[in-house]
Amino acid sequence: MTTTLTYYGISFFKIETKGKKMLVDPCISNNRLCPIALGDIVDADTILVTHGAPDHMGNAIEIQKQTGAMLVSDPAVITHAINNGVDEKRTIRLLWGDLVEVNGINVLGVECRHISFFKSKEGYLSGMPLSFLIYPEKGTCIYNVGDSAIFSDMKLIGELYHPNIALVPIGGKPELTGGWAHMRPREASLCVNWTNPEVAIPVHYDPATVEASDFRSEVNRLSPKVDIVLLQPGETFTFEPCE
């Protein structure tokens, strides 16, 4: 069975498998690279949000309300969503180390070196930023790094979970996303080397820059067996695991 990943700019992906649709960090309104509109999303089963930032939490609340999808994120983002009208029964609070099954797909929260901090009602909320290990089908593991800075326990994530696909932030400036990504191409290539996926897909960068080519060069030098897939917003990558 195959899994498809469609990229919509910044860190927004649609993952499809077994007839299910999962959205990750669905930022549309403030994403100049995104080729779709909010109204184009008429169905989704699950929404994953790595942390409470405008370019990641994005339009998750609006999409949840219009689709009824299960919303999975850290406790601060979930609290904010419930305070803004999301049904608590359609939410899951996730911490590092929590493994949950959502609509037949396993999702594991793992450490992310970042911050989840955002305005909510009259004040601010701060929570636990997440990276995700997503298991859409047998033999497939996707490491969605989120906005993490580099840290040495990425090696442990690779050793424990053996991801096939890594979605790795490589750059980006505030003009694109509202905030910096916290791994530049050289550091992102180390993340790839330590986690040793079959495929690495760079995210959170401006296609008009040289960041993607720099990332490819660094990965080719450190990890020549890893396949680098560069997706333009709107493009889809299909993965079929080797049995």
C-alpha positions in Angstrom: 0.0 0.0 0.0 1.2 3.5 -0.8 1.3 6.7 1.1 1.2 10.1 -0.7 2.5 13.4 0.7 1.4 16.6 -0.9 3.3 19.8 0.0 1.6 23.2 0.3 4.5 25.4 1.4 6.1 26.3 4.7 5.5 23.0 6.7 1.9 22.2 5.5 1.5 18.6 4.2 -1.5 16.4 3.3 -0.8 12.8 4.0 -3.1 10.2 2.4 -3.2 6.5 3.0 -5.9 3.8 3.5 -8.5 6.3 2.4 -7.7 8.7 5.2 -6.5 12.3 4.9 -4.2 13.8 7.5 -3.2 17.5 7.5 0.0 18.6 9.2 0.6 22.3 10.2 -2.2 23.5 7.8 -1.2 27.2 7.3 -3.1 28.6 4.3 -4.2 32.2 4.9 -0.7 33.5 5.7 1.2 31.2 3.4 2.0 33.0 0.1 3.3 29.7 -1.3 0.1 27.8 -0.7 -1.8 27.0 -4.0 -5.1 26.2 -2.4 -7.7 28.3 -0.5 -9.3 27.5 2.9 -12.6 26.7 1.2 -10.9 24.0 -0.9 -10.6 21.7 2.1 -13.9 20.0 2.4 -12.8 16.8 4.2 -10.0 15.7 6.5 -9.8 13.0 9.1 -6.9 14.2 11.3 -5.1 17.5 11.8 -1.6 17.5 13.5 -0.2 20.8 14.8 3.4 20.8 15.9 3.2 24.0 17.9 1.3 27.3 18.5 2.8 29.6 15.8 0.9 31.4 13.0 2.8 29.5 10.3 2.1 26.1 11.9 -1.2 26.3 13.8 -2.3 28.3 10.9 -5.9 27.5 9.9 -6.2 24.4 12.0 -9.1 25.6 14.0 -11.2 26.7 11.0 -10.4 23.5 9.2 -11.4 21.4 12.2 -14.7 23.2 12.4 -15.5 22.7 8.7 -14.4 19.1 8.5 -14.9 17.6 12.0 -11.4 16.2 11.9 -9.6 15.0 15.0 -7.2 17.7 16.2 -3.9 16.5 17.7 -1.4 18.9 19.4 0.2 19.9 22.6 -2.0 20.9 25.6 -1.7 24.6 25.0 -2.8 24.5 21.4 -5.7 22.2 22.3 -6.8 24.5 25.1 -6.7 27.4 22.7 -8.7 25.4 20.1 -11.4 24.5 22.7 -11.6 28.1 23.9 -12.3 29.0 20.3 -15.2 26.6 19.7 -13.6 23.3 18.9 -15.4 20.3 20.4 -13.1 18.8 23.1 -14.2 15.3 22.1 -12.5 16.0 18.7 -9.1 16.7 20.3 -6.2 14.8 21.6 -3.5 16.3 23.8 -0.1 14.9 23.0 3.2 15.0 24.9 6.7 13.8 24.1 6.6 10.0 24.3 2.8 9.6 23.8 1.7 7.1 21.2 -1.9 7.4 20.0 -3.9 5.8 17.3 -5.9 8.3 15.3 -8.3 7.1 12.6 -6.2 3.9 12.1 -2.8 5.8 12.0 -0.3 5.7 14.8 1.2 9.0 15.9 4.1 9.3 18.4 5.1 12.7 19.9 8.9 13.1 20.3 11.1 15.9 21.5 11.3 19.2 19.6 13.8 21.9 20.5 11.6 24.9 19.9 8.8 26.8 21.7 5.0 26.8 21.5 4.0 30.4 22.5 1.1 32.4 21.2 -1.7 34.9 22.0 -4.9 33.4 23.3 -7.9 35.5 24.4 -6.6 38.2 26.8 -3.2 36.7 27.4 -0.6 34.2 26.1 -0.2 30.4 26.3 3.0 28.5 26.2 3.2 24.7 25.7 5.3 21.8 24.5 6.5 21.9 20.9 6.2 18.6 19.1 7.9 16.6 16.5 5.9 13.7 15.1 6.6 10.1 14.1 3.7 9.2 11.8 3.0 5.5 10.9 0.5 5.6 8.0 0.9 2.0 7.1 3.1 -1.1 7.9 6.7 -0.4 6.9 6.3 3.4 6.7 7.5 5.9 9.3 7.5 9.6 8.7 9.6 11.9 10.9 8.0 15.3 10.9 10.7 17.4 12.5 8.5 20.5 13.0 10.5 23.6 13.8 13.2 21.9 15.9 16.7 23.2 16.3 19.4 20.6 16.0 20.1 18.4 19.1 22.1 15.3 19.5 19.1 13.0 20.5 18.0 13.1 16.9 20.5 10.3 16.7 18.4 8.3 19.2 15.2 9.0 17.3 16.9 7.5 14.3 18.2 4.5 16.2 14.9 3.8 17.9 12.3 4.5 15.2 14.2 4.1 11.8 12.1 6.6 9.8 11.8 6.1 6.1 10.9 9.7 5.3 12.1 12.9 7.1 10.4 16.2 6.6 13.2 18.6 7.6 13.2 22.4 8.0 16.1 23.9 6.3 15.8 27.7 6.4 13.2 30.4 5.7 13.1 34.0 6.7 10.4 36.0 8.5 9.2 37.5 5.2 8.1 34.0 4.2 6.7 32.5 7.4 6.7 35.2 10.1 9.6 33.4 11.9 12.9 31.8 11.3 13.5 28.1 10.9 16.1 27.0 13.4 18.1 24.6 11.3 20.1 25.9 8.4 21.0 23.5 5.5 24.3 22.3 7.1 22.5 21.5 10.4 19.6 20.0 8.6 21.9 17.7 6.7 23.3 16.4 10.1 19.7 15.7 11.2 19.3 13.6 8.0 22.6 11.8 8.7 21.7 11.0 12.3 18.2 9.7 11.5 19.2 8.0 8.2 15.9 8.0 6.3 15.5 6.6 2.8 14.0 9.9 1.7 14.5 13.5 3.0 12.1 16.3 2.0 13.2 19.8 2.8 10.5 22.2 4.2 10.2 25.7 5.7 12.2 27.5 3.1 11.8 29.9 0.2 12.1 28.2 -3.1 13.6 31.4 -4.5 16.7 31.0 -2.4 19.7 28.6 -2.7 18.8 26.8 0.6 17.4 23.7 -1.1 20.5 23.3 -3.3 22.8 23.9 -0.4 20.8 21.2 1.6 21.1 18.7 -1.3 24.8 19.3 -1.5 25.4 18.8 2.2 23.2 15.6 2.3 24.9 14.2 -0.7 28.3 14.7 1.0 27.3 13.2 4.4 24.6 10.7 3.4 24.9 9.9 -0.3 22.4 7.0 -0.1 19.6 9.3 1.1 17.2 10.3 -1.7 16.5 14.1 -1.7 13.0 15.0 -2.9 12.4 18.7 -3.6 8.6 19.4 -3.8 7.2 22.6 -5.1 4.0 23.7 -3.4 1.2 21.6 -4.8 3.4 18.7 -5.8 2.9 15.1 -4.5 5.4 12.4 -3.5 4.3 8.8 -3.4 6.1 6.3 -1.2 5.7 2.5 -1.2 7.6 0.6 1.5 9.8 -2.3 0.7 8.4 -5.4 2.4 
